[in-house]
Amino acid sequence: MIKVRECIRGMREYHSPLTNAKVDLRLDLNESTTGCSPRVLAKIRSLDSKLLALYPRREAGEKLIADFLGLEPAETFLTNGADEGIDILCRAYLDARDEMIIVVPAFAMYEIFAQASAAKTVRVPAMPDYNFPVEGILQAITPRTRLIVITNPNNPTGILAARTDILRVLQAAPDAAVLLDEAYFDFCGETLVDQVGRIPNLFVTRTFSKAYGLAGVRLGVLAGHAEQIGLLRRIAPPFNINVFALECLAEALDDREFVKAYVNQVRRTREWLRGELEKMGFKCWPSETNFLLAYFGELRLQILQGMEAQGIALRDRPDCEGCLRISIGTQQEMERALAVLKEIVAQKPAWQAVR
Ligand SMILES: Cc1ncc(COP(=O)(O)O)c(C=O)c1O
């Protein structure tokens, strides 16, 4: 029988959570429930059949995104979602037994891609209250460290790392690629994209899956020093960006009012929900993203299952004890979610505030 590589034999299949057909409000994947800009949709609807017959050319798109980020096209690489950028970095910088440092709890894909390179994942636990463990990362750096991932703000916690701390990591590991995953940038505005090209080991990734409401289109960008991006292009498929993503990019970037209005709504609704949950005695961590991490203690499973039974999916986070992650939808959707949650909690009269 043919055999896959040793490192893949030890891996398990990764599935995104559920696909329970009864769920009509998905608050488990940090997607936008609002959808994309109407201008983007109109552009996609206008595409003609001949265009779909051609291989897509991403060069024009890279010029657009470079201008948007204040970078050179040679410093940007459009990716099939931020996921592809992470995959390419792992393939480019990690040999077998090399080390990748991540902060846990973490977004799942880093470890999966590193495993496929037979690299070792070094997990640095977040500080109390999930704060960024800068000292822990500095201590974890070894001569085998080839990649360090900093998710800012972090998923699943929503916590932001300080710019000075990120700069310390970049300086401490000049021989390692440092990926700053800014998937949730639009909700917080903090970035190190201004340092791309100046700091040779810095890479920044962004996605159109969150604030732009384009998760289904699959579009992201990886920015880095031109020399390094040039090396990464060697292993990238030439047609990794589909025609829908490329054709709608200009409209997506141009309709800033849409993104701004959506982000403002998410922030307002997030803070409202946080206040409501805290009034009920459930601790929430301060979030700079489109989701909240909330502590439900021993009620966690009851709430997760009860909500799902009512058509609402939340995300279980066994890596954050007693917690669920809740994506923020519209105000109306979150009012519905809160009402269901209150019903579930009310079913257990003996229950007392868990924290
Ligand atoms: C931190 C982080 N990075 C990357 C991604 C992947 O984004 P994309 O949909 O662009 O592949 C996600 C998606 O949830 C994420 O949370």
The ligand as an SDF file (V2000), in Angstrom:
LIG
                    3D

 16 16  0  0  0  0  0  0  0  0999 V2000
   -6.4180   34.4810   13.0840 C   0  0  0  0  0  0  0  0  0  0  0  0
   -6.9090   33.9920   11.7750 C   0  0  0  0  0  0  0  0  0  0  0  0
   -6.0480   33.8890   10.7560 N   0  0  0  0  0  0  0  0  0  0  0  0
   -6.4310   33.4420    9.5450 C   0  0  0  0  0  0  0  0  0  0  0  0
   -7.7490   33.0840    9.3170 C   0  0  0  0  0  0  0  0  0  0  0  0
   -8.1180   32.5220    7.9720 C   0  0  0  0  0  0  0  0  0  0  0  0
   -8.6830   33.4890    7.1700 O   0  0  0  0  0  0  0  0  0  0  0  0
   -9.0660   33.1680    5.6590 P   0  0  0  0  0  0  0  0  0  0  0  0
  -10.5440   32.9690    5.6260 O   0  0  0  0  0  0  0  0  0  0  0  0
   -8.6520   34.4140    4.9300 O   0  0  0  0  0  0  0  0  0  0  0  0
   -8.2950   31.9700    5.2110 O   0  0  0  0  0  0  0  0  0  0  0  0
   -8.6910   33.1740   10.3480 C   0  0  0  0  0  0  0  0  0  0  0  0
  -10.0790   32.7630   10.1200 C   0  0  0  0  0  0  0  0  0  0  0  0
  -10.8670   32.6080   10.9990 O   0  0  0  0  0  0  0  0  0  0  0  0
   -8.2470   33.6400   11.6090 C   0  0  0  0  0  0  0  0  0  0  0  0
   -9.0900   33.7180   12.6390 O   0  0  0  0  0  0  0  0  0  0  0  0
  1  2  1  0
  2  3  1  0
  2 15  2  0
  3  4  2  0
  4  5  1  0
  5  6  1  0
  5 12  2  0
  6  7  1  0
  7  8  1  0
  8  9  2  0
  8 10  1  0
  8 11  1  0
 12 13  1  0
 12 15  1  0
 13 14  2  0
 15 16  1  0
M  END
$$$$
